[in-house]
Amino acid sequence: MTLEQPSELSTDLKKTYRLAMITSASLLFSMVFYVIIVEIMALQEGGVHGHDSTTTSLVRWFFIALVVAVSFGIRYIRTSMLRFNSSLSVGKRIGRLFRTTIMVTALCEVPAILGVVLFFIGGNRWDFYPFLFLSALLILLYFPRYNFWQDTAGMRSSST
């Protein structure tokens, strides 16, 4: 068993953080494709013919409730996944930080996906945009921050 040096761990933290940041940014920018899909479908002659307004309204309220649950669930999942045993090595903490960040960012994209589904069900592109906005807001809220990573991994010195 080899013990990693603090400088190696710091380098690992920076590399893993950078990868998490790139992945999170990619997921954020991938939502542009949702906008393109919705706009192309909405501008097609005849557009998307949705279900009746009662069905769409029920689905909309169900999706809103689901988005609220996901929004609160993200915080709970993130907190519980980042609760470490004090004996857990820094390297394993960094790995768990990365997995948690990717999972949380993917969950943040759920509202945008539900917005696309709602658009296809109801045919109204303006149903999509509030869900997209909330999704982008969640991703920005939970976007990886290096100070948080240092604190969580236990890599921040007391002088910082």
N, C-alpha and C positions, 0 to 999 in steps of 0.2 A: 504494500500500500504506500503510495507516494503522496506526500503532502504538497499541495500546490502553494506556490509563493504568492504573497499579496499582489505583486505586480501582475502575475499571470491571471489571478482572479479578477483584477481590475480590467485587464484586457478582455477577458471573457465576458465580463459584465457589459463593457462598451460594445463589443461585437454583437452580443445577443440583443442588447437594447436597440442597436441600429437596425438589426433584422426585424425586430418587433415593430419599430417605428415605420419601416418601409412597408411591412405587411399591412399595418393599420392604415397607412396613407393609401395604399393600393385599394383596400376595401372601401375607403371613403370615396376615392375617385372612380371606383367601378360603378358607383350609383349614377354616374353620368349616363351609363348605358341604359339604366331604367328610364331616365328622362327621354332618351332618344327613342326607345321602344314605345313608350306611352305616346309621345308626340307623333311619331310616324303612324301608329295605329289610329290615333284620334284624327289625323289629317287625311287618312284614306277616305276615298269616296264611300259614303255610307257609314264610315266610322265603325265603332264597336257597338253592337246592339246589345244593350244590357237587359237584365231581368227587370221585372216590375219594381216600382219604387218601394213597395213594402218589403220585398225580399232584400233589396239593396240596403234599405235602412236597417233591417235586422242584422245583416252581415256587417254593416258599418259599425253598429254599436257593439257587436261581438268583437270585432277587430280592435276597437278602441279599448275595450276591457282587457283584451289580450295584450295590447301594447302597454297599458298601465302595469299589468302583472309582470311583463318582461322587463320594463324599466325598473321596477322595484326589485325584481328577481336578480337582475344584473348586479346590483350592489351587494345583495346577500351572497350570491355565488362568488363574487370577487373576494369579499371579506373572508368567507369560509375557506376558499382555496388558498388564500395567502396567510392563513393561520399556521405558523410553523412550530414544530417541536424545537426546543432550544438546542437539541443535539443534531439537528439537520445541518449538513455542511453548506457552506456558501455556494458551492457549485450546484448542489441540488436545489437550493433556493432560487438561483438564477434560472435554472431549467423550469421550475414551477412558475416563476414570474412570467417567463415567455409563454408557456402553455396557457396560463390564465389570461394574459393579455390578448392572445389570439382568439380564445374562446369568447371573451367579453366583447371584443370588437365584432366578431361574427354575430353574437346575440344583438348587438347594437344595430345591425343591418336588418333585423327581423321586421321592424316597422315599415321600412321601404319596400320590402318584399310583399308584405300584407297590403300596402298601398297599390302595388302593381296588380295583385290579385283582385282587390276591390275595383280597380279600374276595369278589369276584364269582366267582372260580374255586373257592374253598374253602367259602364260605358261613359262615365263622367271623369275626365282627366283631372278635374279639380279635387276629386276625392283622393287622388294620389299624392298631391303636393304636401299637405300637412303631415302625412306619414313620412314622406321623404325628408322634410325639414326636421322632424323629431329624430329620425334616424341619424342624420348628419350631426345634430346637436349632441346626441348620446355618444357618437364616436369621438367628437371633439372633447366632450367632457371626460371620457375615459381614455383619451389618447395617451400613449406612454410618455411619462415625464421622468427624466433621468434622476432628479432628486428623489422622487418616490422610489425608483428602482434601487438607488443606493441605500436609502433608509430600510427598505424592505429586505434587501439582501444582507443587511448588516455591514455594509462596506463604507459607510460614511464615518469619517474620523470625527472625534469630538471637537476639533478645532474648526471644522467647516461650518 
